[in-house]
Amino acid sequence: MNIQNIRHVAVIGAGSMGHQIAMLAALGGFSTTLHDIREDALHDARNKLEEIMGKWVSKGKISEADKEAAFNRLSMTTDLQEAAGQADFVIEAVVEKWDVKRDVFQKLDKIAPAHAILATNSSTIVSSLIADATRRPDKVLNMHFFFPPLVMDCVEVVKGEHTSEETAQITMDVCHKINRTAVLLKKEISGFIANRILGKLQQEALFLYENGYADFKDIDLICTKALNHPIGPFALMDLSGIDVGYYVMQQRYRETGDPAHKPPKSIEEKVKAGHLGRKTGRGWYDYTSSEKGVKS
Ligand SMILES: NC(=O)c1ccc[n+]([C@@H]2O[C@H](COP(=O)([O-])OP(=O)(O)OC[C@H]3O[C@@H](n4cnc5c(N)ncnc54)[C@H](O)[C@@H]3O)[C@@H](O)[C@H]2O)c1
């Protein structure tokens, strides 16, 4: 098999990541189906994509005709069979919970054609922890996009020992076709490259905040001014979702048993309070203010 055989792409999970990954696939010329168990998630996905693509057209990034053509290649359904039954390539982007992902892969294995590649967009879970839920471990791997996928030009493609060379190569080619820079990791490691490095930064930022060395806003300020980071670690947690980071920490802690990997108290509190960042209007910062959009 090679990239020429990949025509239909299915994206499973239409949340912050999935809807934009599906749009990338449709823009890249693939017939694409986006699936979610929640009808309202698909509804929101379509609205958000229409808004973003409308902006792309007004900024001259794509033509109206290209936008229309991409939307014509994109369908949405709550029926997993309909989404994956014809798929040559599946990208799973459901909630970062190991048991949910395993369940989805088990179902996909039964539904998707035997030749289909099954990729997970997990932020941290290596595909060997999921591949054995299928009868095609050679066709399972990590394909890790960054938030927001329509903006961030990087994908970590992670090859496990179970993954075939062909699967890794086709996945790299898919990234190329959807206009994303792909980097191949030849061995699995939990969290991959970028999130391992980012995780250390966030861990240190949370340590400094929780121990009263500085306010979180000032830690963000130092990171942007002194380190020239485009965004501070707390603002970044708000952007990508505090719950997403929390699940990643929980998963890492489950895997290592190292107390240093346990989610910090302040993160537990935010998740319990439902203050998950921009998507809920409040996280570290408050986004409900009409004055500035961002209020502490
Ligand atoms: N948000 C980020 O910054 C980011 C970045 C890279 C990777 N990821 C990874 O992408 C995945 C999705 O993250 P997200 O931020 O889009 O989450 P999200 O919570 O925004 O969306 C998850 C979606 O999955 C759906 N879902 C849950 N169970 C399902 C199932 N069994 N079948 C179909 N759909 C189901 C939910 O209804 C929801 O719409 C996670 O594995 C996460 O670690 C997230």
The ligand as an SDF file (V2000), in Angstrom:
LIG
                    3D

 44 48  0  0  0  0  0  0  0  0999 V2000
   -6.3550   20.0990   23.1460 N   0  0  0  0  0  0  0  0  0  0  0  0
   -5.0660   19.9980   22.8390 C   0  0  0  0  0  0  0  0  0  0  0  0
   -4.2760   20.9330   22.9830 O   0  0  0  0  0  0  0  0  0  0  0  0
   -4.5230   18.7070   22.2580 C   0  0  0  0  0  0  0  0  0  0  0  0
   -3.3420   18.7620   21.5000 C   0  0  0  0  0  0  0  0  0  0  0  0
   -2.8590   17.5760   20.9320 C   0  0  0  0  0  0  0  0  0  0  0  0
   -3.5370   16.3880   21.1310 C   0  0  0  0  0  0  0  0  0  0  0  0
   -4.6730   16.3680   21.8830 N   0  0  0  0  0  0  0  0  0  0  0  0
   -5.3400   15.0890   22.0610 C   0  0  0  0  0  0  0  0  0  0  0  0
   -6.4420   15.0210   21.1730 O   0  0  0  0  0  0  0  0  0  0  0  0
   -7.4740   14.2400   21.7520 C   0  0  0  0  0  0  0  0  0  0  0  0
   -8.7430   15.0550   21.8020 C   0  0  0  0  0  0  0  0  0  0  0  0
   -8.5140   16.2040   22.5740 O   0  0  0  0  0  0  0  0  0  0  0  0
   -9.4760   17.4860   22.4760 P   0  0  0  0  0  0  0  0  0  0  0  0
   -8.7540   18.5930   23.1210 O   0  0  0  0  0  0  0  0  0  0  0  0
   -9.9820   17.6360   21.0670 O   0  0  0  0  0  0  0  0  0  0  0  0
  -10.6640   16.9840   23.4170 O   0  0  0  0  0  0  0  0  0  0  0  0
  -12.1590   17.5300   23.5050 P   0  0  0  0  0  0  0  0  0  0  0  0
  -12.6340   17.1750   24.8650 O   0  0  0  0  0  0  0  0  0  0  0  0
  -12.2590   18.9180   23.0120 O   0  0  0  0  0  0  0  0  0  0  0  0
  -12.9330   16.6070   22.4220 O   0  0  0  0  0  0  0  0  0  0  0  0
  -13.1040   15.2410   22.5580 C   0  0  0  0  0  0  0  0  0  0  0  0
  -14.3200   14.8420   21.7230 C   0  0  0  0  0  0  0  0  0  0  0  0
  -14.3840   13.4090   21.7100 O   0  0  0  0  0  0  0  0  0  0  0  0
  -15.7480   13.0560   21.7660 C   0  0  0  0  0  0  0  0  0  0  0  0
  -15.8270   11.6710   22.2310 N   0  0  0  0  0  0  0  0  0  0  0  0
  -15.6730   11.1900   23.4910 C   0  0  0  0  0  0  0  0  0  0  0  0
  -15.7870    9.8370   23.4780 N   0  0  0  0  0  0  0  0  0  0  0  0
  -16.0160    9.4850   22.1830 C   0  0  0  0  0  0  0  0  0  0  0  0
  -16.2080    8.2420   21.5220 C   0  0  0  0  0  0  0  0  0  0  0  0
  -16.1990    7.1010   22.1960 N   0  0  0  0  0  0  0  0  0  0  0  0
  -16.4200    8.2480   20.1840 N   0  0  0  0  0  0  0  0  0  0  0  0
  -16.4400    9.4100   19.4870 C   0  0  0  0  0  0  0  0  0  0  0  0
  -16.2460   10.6190   20.0580 N   0  0  0  0  0  0  0  0  0  0  0  0
  -16.0470   10.6470   21.3850 C   0  0  0  0  0  0  0  0  0  0  0  0
  -16.3800   14.0670   22.7170 C   0  0  0  0  0  0  0  0  0  0  0  0
  -17.7880   14.1310   22.5300 O   0  0  0  0  0  0  0  0  0  0  0  0
  -15.6530   15.3470   22.3100 C   0  0  0  0  0  0  0  0  0  0  0  0
  -16.3670   16.0580   21.3200 O   0  0  0  0  0  0  0  0  0  0  0  0
   -6.9640   13.7980   23.1250 C   0  0  0  0  0  0  0  0  0  0  0  0
   -6.3850   12.5340   23.0210 O   0  0  0  0  0  0  0  0  0  0  0  0
   -5.9180   14.8500   23.4330 C   0  0  0  0  0  0  0  0  0  0  0  0
   -4.9220   14.3680   24.3060 O   0  0  0  0  0  0  0  0  0  0  0  0
   -5.1910   17.4990   22.4360 C   0  0  0  0  0  0  0  0  0  0  0  0
  1  2  1  0
  2  3  2  0
  2  4  1  0
  4  5  1  0
  4 44  2  0
  5  6  2  0
  6  7  1  0
  7  8  2  0
  8  9  1  0
  8 44  1  0
  9 10  1  0
  9 42  1  0
 10 11  1  0
 11 12  1  0
 11 40  1  0
 12 13  1  0
 13 14  1  0
 14 15  2  0
 14 16  1  0
 14 17  1  0
 17 18  1  0
 18 19  2  0
 18 20  1  0
 18 21  1  0
 21 22  1  0
 22 23  1  0
 23 24  1  0
 23 38  1  0
 24 25  1  0
 25 26  1  0
 25 36  1  0
 26 27  1  0
 26 35  1  0
 27 28  2  0
 28 29  1  0
 29 30  1  0
 29 35  2  0
 30 31  1  0
 30 32  2  0
 32 33  1  0
 33 34  2  0
 34 35  1  0
 36 37  1  0
 36 38  1  0
 38 39  1  0
 40 41  1  0
 40 42  1  0
 42 43  1  0
M  CHG  2   8   1  16  -1
M  END
$$$$
